[in-house]
């Protein structure tokens, strides 16, 4: 693929693709993306084995440009550098602390340029990814695109629908992002959704006498802070010589809040922390951060930063940054370390070496078929209302799942999977207002 579609004869990049063939009478191909941004999609082709769509479609997984096995990859820090970054608690909001944090942001951005190249960083945004997808569609011989995207993958699907509306056959967009929402508003809404997930975890946990947060759910946030705040000054012991840092404790907890199936690990991790140990939370944080058994890292975090910084406008006004920080702390008190003095550092994207290529906007597209948006009422990562907004902008059908997890399509919930399968196979939309 061309790195820059405005210069098709210039530098090229490689996009990694996996393909699992249909087991029955084939309709065509279906492209799959798990989100992130930064997550590899290669595994999705095989993970869809046993689902109803496996019979009728060749399943195509792909790593968007800069991600995973696609080359060149976005890479900023060495593995040792990531370990070091995870050890340092980012909680000092004194003038000196803010200056140090922003110096770290500048250094991180410089390392991204050094290891990746500014030209690559400039062209890893969603607008370029959808151009790659259309090439993949054409090479596969499909007249129109059939697509299932999760989380950030809904942004990819939306952008494709805007760029190539006449090339769309069908799309399922699960765990939606609202294209018209600013990065700050999106972060605050996500913080509030994770707080809801934490509250639900706490309500479940405190029903037992062995809950590490006690037996009173109204005190769960305070109990959580009592466990994690001391890690700012002294990491917890772990079998791994790294120990459990404050940042890793927060990250591990967030990883476990993505699904009730992981709550048992959060309960175990917090119980360990009461005893001065951090092994379970460290393992959860390693999973979230893409740390492999040999101590190396995938590029999920670096790619996440690179894509988000070109996909939306940075906050460069200090007053707006302070307000955003206050809003986030109010929305997610379990994440509030209580150290705010009303000021905050600018975000990494304020120091990004290349300009953003997208802005929040209302999607207005003519000529689309009916697309399907799936939204979970208590999704911690992509709040339900974003799905409502996206379905409205696309004039698509909204499918609501009453649950507490991040995305649900083709995970074995028949009430969801059956109508989505009928839609993808027979192009019969589920209709507006389906609730499961």
Secondary structure, DSSP 8 states (H G I E B T S, - for coil): -BSSTT-TTS-B-B--EEEE--SSS--EEEEEE--TTT---TTHHHHTTTSGGGTTEEEEEE--TTSTTSBS----S-HHHHHHHHHS-----SHHHHHHHHHHHHHHHHHHHHHH-HHHHHT-SHHHHHHHHHHHHHHHT-SSEEEEEETHHHHHHHHHHHH-GGGEEEEEEES---TTS-HHHHHHHHHHHHHHHHHHHHHHHTTSTT-TT-S-GGGHHHHHHHHHGGGGTS-BB-SSTT-B-HHHHHHHHHHHTTBGGGHHHHHHHHHHHHTTB-HHHHHHHHHHHTB-TTS-B-SHHHHHHHHHHHHS-----HHHHHHHHHHHHHH-GGG--S---S-----GGGG-SS-----------SS----EEEEETT-SSS-HHHHHHHHHHHT-EEEEE-SSBS--TTSS-HHHHHHHHHHHHH-----TTEE-
